[in-house]
Amino acid sequence: MSISRIGVKAMGDFEGRIWDAEHECMPRPQLEALQLQRLQQTVRRVYDNVPCYQNKFKEVGLVPEDIRTLDDVAKLPFTVKEDLRLNYPYGMFAVPMREVVRIHSSSGTTGKPTVVGYSRNDLQIWSELAGRFMTAAGVTADDIVHIAFGYGLFTGAFGLHYGAERIGASVIPISSGNTEKQLMIMQDYRSSALVCTPSYALTLADRMEKLGISSDSLSLRFGLFGGEPWSEEMRREIETRLGIIATDNFGLSEVMGPGVAGECLHRCGMHIFEDHFLPEIIDPETGEVLPRGSVGELVITSLSKEAFPVIRYRTRDITRLHYDTCECGRTIVRMEKTRGRSDDMLIIKGVNVFPTQIEEVLFQVEGCEPHYQLIVDRAGTMDTLEVQVEVNENIFFDEMKKQRAFVDMVEKRLLSTLGVGAKVKLVEPSSMPRHEGKAKRVIDKRKL
Ligand code: DLL
């Protein structure tokens, strides 16, 4: 989408700002030369310092000298979350603890969390890369950046906090929770850029509606959202209700945190900072590297990290990469909005279903509220999928016949998009849980 078609207040002259043009717009041959040199250094670093990597390399009969071209990355073994768990807490660190100046961990839902560490240099690079994507998303030194991610072991808040400071913006480290106070501060302190999960942006929009706060009473111009998958429909909803331009940004704690990739204002994919991360797309079943343009699992090798380098880390996130140059001038590759994680992908009666596909359908139906939950279960040997969605009062209190027709219509749309049937259950307005951080949308009773 071109920027001129985005209708929001106070656009300013942000178009075209690039934080580090040298690295973000590098000609590909030069970029690849830099990537190879950094890949070789990283491989050497982990081989010399991390027993887990050394053992894995030995198992496949590989030494660092075998990495002579960028394509040789495919010879390297994958790293998976289980490797991190087995080496809990510090076994994957490649520097002594006295060189580690920060520790974070991922929000794992089961078992022990995974622990990651940063050297002083790692933190500097992290701020720099967060500064890059925040600049691409419109943030300047004149902005007041409202950070509503929870501060703590989660990488979200600290990542964008230091990125915003690096740019010279004014940071409000409000953290998560206490939605009404957030709104008061947003109004009084004139926050101009909002940082949180997309689901929390909707929670804020709901509360504004309830309290009669109009988006015109806020100074917000931009929303930088990440940490969970969200659809284009959800973006439109957030943009309209908050009167902002919303961009997506991506990262994972094992690889660094936010700042691995982010959209520019053209919003046609998230630019991956390839001078620091080498992305590949693989077939999640076979592990085979797929040709350019394929949809598959994103695998990332870090190229500059000192304390916690990762070799071919399997993100489980499903996406596609675009190598053509973006209108903004950045030459680095763009990743599509993720379709979800391979481990979130539901297999219903043998059909692969991503929660974001369901979200797209629901957001297009007038009367459905943007709050939903998916209940997966099994009746005998058959999988069942129930989509519980909040609807507005008109529909919820409508006569049975009309409500039945509404349910039929949504079920038909879901069937035609997903290729598998789902039962729709309408729930009362405001009855679903609201989210402060990442939304939990799937309850898979088959796994309970
Ligand atoms: O969520 C890092 C982050 C924080 C990124 C804030 C952006 C903003 P983890 O808690 O380790 O780290 O979770 C990483 O979250 O593998 C994806 O499945 C998902 N994820 C993160 N950003 C996006 C996004 C942070 N923009 C996991 N779109 C990743 C879709 C996302 N999924």
Residues whose N, C-alpha, C, O or C-beta is under 5 A from the ligand:
A	BS01	DLL	S106 S107 T155 G156 F225 G226 G227 E228 P229 D248 N249 F250 G251 L252 S253 E254 G257 P258 T315 D317 T338 R341
